Amino acid sequence: MKKGLMTMLFGTALVLGACGGGGDDGGGDTGGDESAGDGGGETTAAAEEIFESNCASCHGADLSGGAGPELTSVGADYSADEIVDIIQNGKGSMPAQDVSDEDAQTLADWLAEKK
């Protein structure tokens, strides 16, 4: 019971954190929604959901690491294609993940923006 409640609270906090802020600078997001097209917000939300379901337990809900390495700036080290390869085939002690090709690409595109 407690584990389920904590998972639900964690998921809610992650979703709410992803939805807030970012619009007060008057400029706009120069972080790269250009490549995302019309569904940029939906793509980000989908990627965050995939991450929460498959990666957060090892890499931390905020990408800060844990059992796995931190991913806060993984895009500085790996391209989206390289990240897809790591997701699908594993690397080091990380096993291959059982996600669809589409989910792997969505997640990799999102992580590649983390620089």
C-alpha positions as CSV (number, residue, x, y, z in Angstrom):
1,M,0.0,0.0,0.0
2,K,2.7,2.5,1.0
3,K,4.8,1.7,-2.1
4,G,1.8,2.3,-4.4
5,L,1.0,5.6,-2.7
6,M,4.6,6.7,-2.9
7,T,4.7,5.8,-6.6
8,M,1.5,7.8,-7.2
9,L,2.7,10.8,-5.3
10,F,6.1,10.6,-7.1
11,G,4.4,10.4,-10.5
12,T,2.2,13.3,-9.7
13,A,5.1,15.5,-8.5
14,L,7.0,14.6,-11.7
15,V,4.1,15.6,-13.9
16,L,3.4,18.8,-12.0
17,G,7.1,19.7,-12.0
18,A,7.3,19.2,-15.8
19,C,4.3,21.4,-16.4
20,G,5.4,24.4,-14.3
21,G,7.6,27.4,-14.9
22,G,9.7,28.4,-17.9
23,G,7.6,31.2,-19.3
24,D,8.6,34.2,-17.2
25,D,11.7,35.3,-19.2
26,G,9.6,36.9,-21.9
27,G,11.7,35.3,-24.6
28,G,10.8,31.8,-25.5
29,D,12.3,28.5,-25.2
30,T,15.4,28.3,-27.2
31,G,16.0,24.8,-26.0
32,G,14.8,23.1,-29.1
33,D,11.1,22.6,-29.7
34,E,11.9,23.4,-33.3
35,S,12.5,19.8,-34.1
36,A,9.5,18.6,-32.2
37,G,7.0,20.3,-34.4
38,D,3.4,20.7,-33.4
39,G,3.5,18.0,-30.7
40,G,6.5,19.2,-28.7
41,G,4.7,19.4,-25.4
42,E,3.1,16.0,-25.9
43,T,6.4,14.5,-26.9
44,T,8.1,15.8,-23.8
45,A,5.2,14.5,-21.6
46,A,5.4,11.1,-23.4
47,A,9.2,11.0,-22.9
48,E,8.9,11.9,-19.2
49,E,6.3,9.1,-18.8
50,I,8.5,6.6,-20.5
51,F,11.5,7.7,-18.3
52,E,9.4,7.4,-15.1
53,S,8.2,4.0,-16.0
54,N,11.5,2.5,-17.2
55,C,14.5,4.6,-16.1
56,A,13.8,6.7,-13.0
57,S,14.3,3.8,-10.5
58,C,18.0,3.7,-11.4
59,H,18.7,7.1,-12.9
60,G,16.6,9.2,-10.4
61,A,13.3,11.0,-11.0
62,D,15.3,14.2,-11.7
63,L,18.0,12.5,-13.8
64,S,20.4,13.0,-10.9
65,G,21.4,9.3,-10.7
66,G,21.2,6.6,-8.2
67,A,22.0,3.0,-9.0
68,G,22.7,4.3,-12.6
69,P,24.6,7.3,-13.6
70,E,23.1,10.8,-13.7
71,L,21.6,11.9,-17.0
72,T,21.3,15.6,-16.5
73,S,23.7,16.4,-19.3
74,V,23.7,13.1,-21.2
75,G,23.1,14.9,-24.5
76,A,26.5,16.5,-24.2
77,D,28.1,13.0,-24.4
78,Y,25.8,11.1,-26.6
79,S,23.6,11.7,-29.7
80,A,20.0,10.6,-29.8
81,D,21.0,7.6,-32.0
82,E,23.7,6.6,-29.5
83,I,21.1,6.8,-26.7
84,V,18.7,4.6,-28.6
85,D,21.5,2.1,-28.9
86,I,22.2,2.2,-25.2
87,I,18.5,1.8,-24.4
88,Q,18.0,-1.1,-26.7
89,N,21.3,-2.9,-26.1
90,G,22.4,-1.8,-22.7
91,K,25.8,-0.5,-21.7
92,G,28.1,-1.6,-18.9
93,S,25.9,-2.8,-16.0
94,M,22.7,-1.4,-17.6
95,P,20.7,-4.1,-19.2
96,A,18.8,-3.7,-22.5
97,Q,15.4,-2.2,-21.9
98,D,12.2,-3.7,-23.1
99,V,10.6,-0.7,-24.8
100,S,9.3,-0.2,-28.3
101,D,11.5,1.3,-31.0
102,E,9.2,4.4,-31.0
103,D,9.4,4.8,-27.2
104,A,13.2,4.4,-27.3
105,Q,13.4,7.1,-30.0
106,T,11.1,9.4,-28.1
107,L,13.1,9.0,-24.9
108,A,16.4,9.3,-26.7
109,D,15.4,12.5,-28.4
110,W,14.3,14.0,-25.1
111,L,17.5,12.9,-23.3
112,A,19.7,14.2,-26.1
113,E,18.4,17.7,-25.4
114,K,19.9,17.5,-21.9
115,K,23.2,19.3,-22.3
